């Protein structure tokens, strides 16, 4: 009948919308996408709340077993739950594609995602440039395309939202090579790691091009956000060097590099500052 | 006790989250901000759904009567409802400020807003540049700062979300001058009007600077979105010239100017195209 793609919002089982909850209750089968983001509660809490079994859909399943997920969807409703908003991730594009091929209507139910909830830090959403992703560096792989994007945003004085890497159900190179389905523990990038990687790349770029205007430095004002929308949400503003030392607690973390702030934005961000004197020294603020 | 600022999402009374609904039910007084956006249902439907009276808070009230809204909030809960997400608009900044002064805790409850729900058009949220606002032109006032912002986005191949003007409870110049509290009917900018204003400015800029690369032209691919998240949502892609002639029906409308599209983005957008041949001729698509 229908494939519902339902956004769960950011925190716990009660962030689903009333419309979304009604849709879940109408479904024969309920899948939870659990590899691009997480709630603060496990699937057991969702199951109790919905009064239904919830099947964890990992990347393998979503990418390779769309037909299993969509089985009988011509005659029963199926729910595919996504943390945040259905369109925040592209991971279920194939699933939607397959449903369309099978003439199964796809109904998305929207919700908050970090892309709009980040507004809570005081930097207005319409003053952001392109969003960047920061992935875990390895010894041999340090993708740094975020630097050029931040440079473009900063040149036109815009803020940059940095989405931090999540590694769920990854195999070690050894296990991958041997075809062993043994998975590493989940890893969620902390703001500290993100800042350290940002500064590593800034140093490398400064060494390579000493005359270029840097996209950002350790004195750039940024805002770290942990567990947005949760009761224990933590928002701290400061220079990158300051934020590298702040303990933000458990996942999920996000980071915003501030461009030039309107004075009304600066007023809100300053209230989150770890060191207000340092904030006043380093913030770029416009008075109109 | 608490001032809740609760996002209502985009469509009707059931787009509130379960958490938001519980918060409303705990409140002694419930206000609805009704001048920066609207739902498809009136306050009566909300009142029935909540089992509570809902007071419409217009701009005057929010800006001048914060203390009325916050009356007794030290001892009872108060809800301030906002269409979309609490941080999409800045209109209630003063209210939050006043609550903070009075030591009343402010608890925001997130929801979807057009800033993330626009992802449904197939253009990925992380490929957007700065969001612009398009306001109703008058004979003598044609603010065109959107042009330069779109130019910056388009130069780095990003998409641009255009938020379209809403005029609620505005007074005519005559009534304003005479101090008569008589208000004009609400006006919501259509995609057609937005396109017409965009093209008017493009023509003016091209005449003034004939050698400059235009930020966009009537052949630029764009996506019009009406009533996002509602059952009768309408999404149509085409050149600006094509979209100017499409009937999108009732409010609210939004418009996205496409930058260079990834081929997977283009595939989704093409499915919305009013004329697929024209889309293929004008779309800028990258293959990687």
Interface residues (C-beta under 8 A of the other chain):
Chain A: X7 X9 X10 X11 X12 X13 X14 X15 X16 X17 X18 X19 X21 X22 X85 X86 X87 X88 X90 X93 X108 X110 X111 X112 X113 X115 X116 X117 X119 X120 X124 X125 X126 X127 X128 X129 X130 X131 X132 X133 X152 X156 X158 X163 X228 X229 X264
Chain B: X7 X9 X10 X11 X12 X13 X14 X15 X16 X17 X18 X19 X21 X22 X85 X86 X87 X88 X90 X93 X108 X110 X111 X112 X113 X115 X116 X117 X119 X120 X124 X125 X126 X127 X128 X129 X130 X131 X132 X133 X152 X156 X158 X163 X228 X229 X264
